[in-house]
Amino acid sequence: MLDALTLDQIRTFVTIADSGSFRSAARKLSRVQSGVSVAIANLEAALGVELFDRSGHRPVLTAQGRVLLGNARDIILRVDVLRAEARGFASGVETELAVSVDTLYPMQDIARAISRMRDDFPAVAIQVWAEAMGGPLDALRKKRCALAIMVGEEFRDPRIRFEPLTSVRQVAVVASTHPLASCRAGRPLEAMDVADHLQIVLTDPSDISAGRDFGVVSARTCRVNTQDTKYDLILGGAGWGRLPIWRVERDLEQGRLARLDVSALGRDGEMTSSAYLAHRRDEALGPAARTLSDLLTGAAETTATRNEQGPRDIYLVV
């Protein structure tokens, strides 16, 4: 009967599927292998289907098992969320709060929100990490932070909740002394126009996007590990790339940098993305984290309203 199902059986099922064997699952669950086998046998009896084909050296999910695995993961996630919410009701103020921020998001906005949050929670120690690309998601997955700000749609995880903050513009720039700066007038640049020029590209500090490139057009690239290094190399004339306008606006106004209309990167060499506030579904936010979250989302709503009513925009770049 389905009423005989237990959460322990479901967790055991998922652990075996993830680890690849009954023995590995028993080790992860700190149980004897026979106990794991009994739990799966009872689960299969309750469901009336065979979850694993045990005829080979390692158990292999059956067709029914593959379908039910998704349901099992969903059940575990919902239970973890339930427990997290319950812990949150009983929790006090956290002693420290860690935040991971995508390097494309203006840190001044984070600073203003933290300053207001500390009016209510002055004793909470704050950690802020500026991380590129998959870094904020990796920080949430590994529980290195309670809140993260992520830019773009490339990195997602069902365990993470996302709340939209603001729109993000991306533009390409090059030093005014660079040969590409003199080629930019009159027509958009094709991929072949920039193919032989060094493109400065930010690398992902995590392994989330291993083997993937985003916005890489040139055949020749220089990989860097920080946004500051990328900015310095572009400003110094080593190559071209995309940078946040809030970072380069003054350089553009004073003629040190020039924008590039690279057609492969969107209309007028621009692309719009979105920034999101993210946190784990299975971890309750403490009072300070909830306050900071409210301040950040509230500031985003104010910015959106101001942009609708007035000419001033917020410019960001991937």
N, C-alpha and C positions, 0 to 999 in steps of 0.2 A: 504493500500500500504506500502511496505517496506520503501519507502522514508519518511514515517511519523514517523519512529522510532526515538527516542531521547535518548541521553546518560542518561538523568534523569530516563527514564523508565527502562533502562537496569540496572542502579545502584539500583533502587528500587527493581527490580526482584531479584538481587543477595542478597540484604540486607534482604529481606523476607526469602529467602532460608536459609541464615546463621542464622538469629535470631529465625526462627521458627513460627513467627506469624506476621500478619499485624500490630498489636498494638506495638509489640517490634520494628518492622522496623520503624514505625512512630516515636517512641521515639528516635531511633538512628539517624534518618534523620532530627529530629526537625521539624516534620510536623504533621498535623492532620491525623488521621487514614483514613478519607474519601478521602483525597488527595492521599494517598498511594493506596487505592482501585481503584480510578479513573485511576491512572497511569498504574496499572497492567491491568485493563480492556482495556485501549487504546492500550497497548502493545499486548495483546492477539488478539485484533481486527486487528492490523496491521500485525501480524504474521499469523493469521488465525488458531491458535491452542490454546487449553486451557493449561495454564502452571501449574495451581494449582487445585487440587480437594478440593472444599470448603464444602463438605457435612459433614465433621466431626467437632470436636471441634477446631482443628487447620488445617490450610491449608497444604496439602500434595502435593509434586511435582508429576505431571503426568509423564508417560513414556517419552512423548515429552519434558516436562519441564526439566527432568533430563538430557536429551541429550543437550538441548539448554543452560543449565546452564553453561556447560563448555565453550561454545562459548561466552557467556556473560562475563564470567570471563576474557577470553582472550582479548575481546574488551576493557574492563576497564583497564587491565594491559597495553595494547598498548597505550591507551590514556594517562595514567599516565606517561608512558615512554616519550611520545611526549611532555607533559608539563614539565617534568623534564629536557629534553634536551633544551627546550626553555628557562627555567629559568637559565640553565647553561650558555647560551650565554650572558645573561645580568648580571650574578653574578660577584661580585668582589672577592677578596681574603678572605677566611674564617678566622675568628678570632681564632678558635681552631680546632684541628683535633684529633679525637679519633680512635684508632686502637685496635681491639681485635685479639690476637694471640694465636693459639693453643699451649698448653704447650709442645707439641712435636717438635715444630719448634724452631731452635736455635735463641735466642734473639739477638745474636751478629749480625746476618744478618740484623735484623730490625734496630739495632742501627746504622750500617753503612749507611743504606739507609736514615734514619732520619737525620743523620749528614750531608749528601750531600744535602738533601732537604732543610735544614735550611740555606744553603748558599744562596738560592734564596728567602726563606721566613722566615727570622730570627724572625719576630714578631708573628708568629703563635704558639699558645700554643698547646703542644702535650700531649695527654693522651694515655697510652699504658696499656692494660689489658691482663694479661696472663690467659686464660680460657681453661678448658678441655672439650673435647668431643663436646657436643652440645652448649657449651657456646658462641663461636663466632657466630654461626647461630642465637642464641637467641638474641645476641647483635644487629645483623643486623635487625632482625624482629622488635625489640623494638626501633630501631633507636638510640641505645646507642653508635654506632660507624659508621663511614663512610666506613671504610675498615676493612676486617677481613682476617686472614689466617687460613684455615681449612685443616685438614689432614684426608684422608680417603674418602670413597664413601657413608658412611651411612646417612649423613645429607644433604638433598637437599630441595629446595624450588623454584618454578617457578619464584618467584619475585626476585631471587638472580642470578646474573651473576657470573660464575666461570671461572677463567683463570689458567691453570696448571702452577705450578712453578718448582717442582723438584720431584724426586722419594724419597721414605722414606722407610728405612729398620727398622724392628722391631725385637728385640731379647729378650730372657729371661735370667735373671741373678739371682744369689744367692750369699750370703756371702760365702767366702771360708771356713769358720768354720761351715757352716750349713751341716747337714747330707746329704742333696741332692748333695752337691758338691762332695762327695766321691762316689756317685752312678752314676755319669754322664759318666764315662769312659766305652768304649766298645760297648755300644749299645744305641740307642735312648730311651728316657724315655717314657713309655706309660702313659695314663691318670691315670691308677691305681697306678703308681709309685709315682705320686705327689698328689693323691687325699686326703691323710691324712695330707699333709703339708700345712701350712697357705699360701695362695696366697694373696699378697697385691694388691688391686684393686682400681683404681681411680674412684670416683663417678662423675656423671654428675651434674654440678651445676644448670642446667636447667631441665625442665620436658620433654624435647624433646625425650629422650630415656627412659622414665619411663617404668619399667618392662622389660627392655632389658639388656642383658649382652654382652660384647665383649671380647673374648679371655679368658673367665673364665673357668678353667679346674678343679681346686681343689674344693672339696666339702666344704672345710673350707676356709673362706675368711675374710680378714680385709679390711674394706672400709675406704678410706681416701679421704680428699677433696682437697689436693694439691699434685703436683708432688714432691715438696721438702720433704713432709712427707713420701711419698712412697719411695723415695730414702733413706732417713734416716733409715726407718724401715728395708728395705732390707739390707742395708750396716751393720746395727746392728745385723743382724741374725734372725730377727723376722719371716721372711718368704721369699718367692721368688716372682718374678714378672717381668714385662717388663719395660725397661727404655731406654731413648735415649742414643745411644752410645756416642754422643758428651758430654753427662753428665757423663758417667761411663768409658770412654775409659782409663783414667789414672788408675782408680781402677782396671780394668782388667789387664792392663800392670804390675801393681805393686802387683798383686795377692790378693788384698782385696776382689775382686769379681770374680766369675767364671760363664762362660756361661753354660746354660742348653739346651740340645738338646731334647726338648719336641715335640714329633712327632705330637701331636694334634695341634700344633701352626705353622705347616709348615715344609718344608724341612730344616733340621738342626736347627729346632726351630725358623726359621725366617719367616717373612712375609713382602712383599713389598706393600706399599701404595703410594698415591700421595698427595702432598700439593697443595693447590689452593689459589689464591688471589680472594676474593669475595667482591662484593658490590651490593647494591640494584639497580634494574633496574629503579625504579620509583623515585630515588633521584639522582640529578645531582652531580657529584663530583666537588668540588671546585678546583682552580688552584693548591693549595698545595697537595691535595689528588691525583690529576692526576699526579703530578710530582712524588710523593712517589710511586704511582702505577707503573709508568714507570720505576723507579729505581729498584723496586723489581722484576718486570718481566724481565728487562734487566739483572739484576744480575743472575737470574735463567737461562737465555739463555747462559750467559758466563760460568756458572757452568756446564751446560750440555755439552758445547763444550769442556771444559777442561777435563771432565770425558771421553769423546770420544777419546781425544788425549793422555791422560796421565793416569797413574795408580792410581791417587788419587781420592777417592770416598768421597761423603758426606754421613754419616750414621745418620739416625734418627730412632726413635722407637715410636710406639704407646704404 
